[in-house]
Amino acid sequence: MRIGEILEAKASHAIVTITPQAGVRELLALLAEHNIGALVVSADGASLDGIVSERDVVRHLHADGTVVNNTVAAIMTSEVETCGPDDDLDQVMTTMTSRRFRHVPVVDDGRLVGIVSIGDVVKHKIGQLQFERDQLDSYVHQS
């Protein structure tokens, strides 16, 4: 299974981004509005400047209670692990697990084309296991 297939199966193909200059309050509003856990940070909506998540807010909140007065640039991760549409799902899943990422932007030829969450991966894996179970059940009851 390739990452591109996971992107195609997602209910929404929209990529929600935020600029580095945006405030943390705006970040929180977008996370809540879209019911997501991370946003791609992009100055132009197509490039990848970083990623910012709920975890980033919480970690900075613990260290500095005034985090909501900061900009996204002050709390984002700028060294972002990415994958491509042709990357193997199991390899990306292994990276997400070992590096403790919940979101990985998908980049194709330097252009942001999507984002894969651990929820997307789990949903696919559950669907795959259910399909295999149904096939085995059908085989067993065929005799």
C-alpha positions in Angstrom: 0.0 0.0 0.0 1.3 3.4 -0.9 0.7 6.8 0.9 -1.0 8.2 -2.2 -3.8 5.5 -1.8 -4.3 6.7 1.8 -4.6 10.3 0.6 -7.2 9.3 -2.0 -9.3 7.5 0.6 -9.5 10.5 3.0 -12.9 12.2 3.2 -11.3 15.6 2.7 -8.4 16.4 0.4 -8.1 19.9 1.8 -4.8 20.8 3.4 -5.2 23.2 6.2 -2.2 25.5 6.6 -1.2 28.4 8.7 1.4 31.1 8.2 4.4 31.4 10.5 3.4 34.9 11.4 -0.1 33.8 12.6 -0.8 33.9 16.3 -1.1 30.8 18.5 -4.7 31.9 19.2 -5.5 31.6 15.5 -3.8 28.2 15.4 -6.0 27.0 18.2 -9.1 28.3 16.5 -8.2 26.4 13.3 -7.4 23.2 15.1 -10.7 23.4 16.8 -12.7 24.4 13.7 -11.3 21.6 11.6 -11.1 19.0 14.5 -7.5 18.2 13.7 -4.3 17.9 15.7 -1.7 19.6 13.6 -1.3 22.2 10.8 1.3 22.5 8.1 3.0 25.8 8.4 3.3 27.5 5.0 3.9 31.1 4.0 2.2 30.6 0.7 -0.1 27.6 1.2 2.0 25.3 -1.0 5.5 25.2 0.5 6.5 23.5 3.7 8.0 25.8 6.3 7.2 23.6 9.3 4.5 21.8 11.2 2.7 22.8 14.5 0.6 20.5 16.6 -1.4 20.5 19.8 1.6 18.9 21.5 3.7 22.0 20.6 1.2 24.2 22.3 1.0 22.1 25.4 4.8 21.8 25.7 5.3 25.5 25.4 2.4 26.2 27.7 4.1 24.1 30.4 7.3 26.1 29.9 5.8 29.5 29.4 2.1 30.3 30.2 2.1 33.1 27.7 2.4 30.9 24.7 -1.0 32.0 23.4 0.6 35.5 22.8 3.3 34.0 20.6 3.4 33.4 16.8 3.3 30.0 15.2 7.0 30.5 14.2 8.0 30.6 17.8 6.6 27.1 18.6 6.5 25.2 15.3 8.9 22.4 14.3 10.8 23.5 11.3 12.8 20.3 10.6 9.9 18.3 9.2 9.9 14.6 8.4 7.9 14.1 5.1 7.0 11.3 2.9 5.9 11.0 -0.8 2.8 9.6 -2.4 4.8 6.6 -3.6 6.2 5.8 -0.2 5.3 2.5 1.4 2.7 2.8 4.1 4.4 0.3 6.5 7.7 2.3 6.3 5.9 5.6 7.0 4.0 3.9 9.9 7.3 2.6 11.3 8.8 6.1 11.2 5.7 7.6 12.8 5.9 5.0 15.6 9.6 5.2 16.2 9.9 9.0 16.0 6.6 9.5 17.8 5.0 11.6 15.1 1.3 11.8 14.7 1.3 13.7 11.4 3.5 13.5 8.3 3.2 16.0 5.4 3.1 14.4 2.0 5.3 16.2 -0.6 5.6 15.5 -4.3 8.2 17.2 -6.4 8.7 19.8 -3.6 5.0 20.6 -3.5 2.7 19.9 -0.5 0.0 17.4 -1.6 -1.4 16.2 1.7 -0.9 15.2 5.3 -1.2 11.7 6.8 -2.2 11.3 10.4 -1.8 8.3 12.6 -5.6 8.1 12.6 -5.5 7.7 8.8 -3.0 4.9 9.1 -4.9 3.1 11.9 -8.2 3.4 9.9 -6.6 1.8 6.9 -5.0 -1.0 8.9 -8.3 -1.8 10.6 -10.0 -1.9 7.2 -7.3 -4.2 5.9 -7.6 -6.6 8.9 -11.4 -6.7 8.6 -11.1 -7.5 4.8 -8.7 -10.3 5.6 -10.9 -11.6 8.4 -13.9 -11.6 6.0 -11.9 -13.5 3.4 -10.8 -16.1 5.9 -14.3 -16.5 7.3 -15.7 -16.9 3.7 -13.0 -19.5 3.0 -13.7 -21.5 6.2 -17.5 -21.5 5.7 -17.2 -22.4 2.0 -16.6 -26.1 2.6 
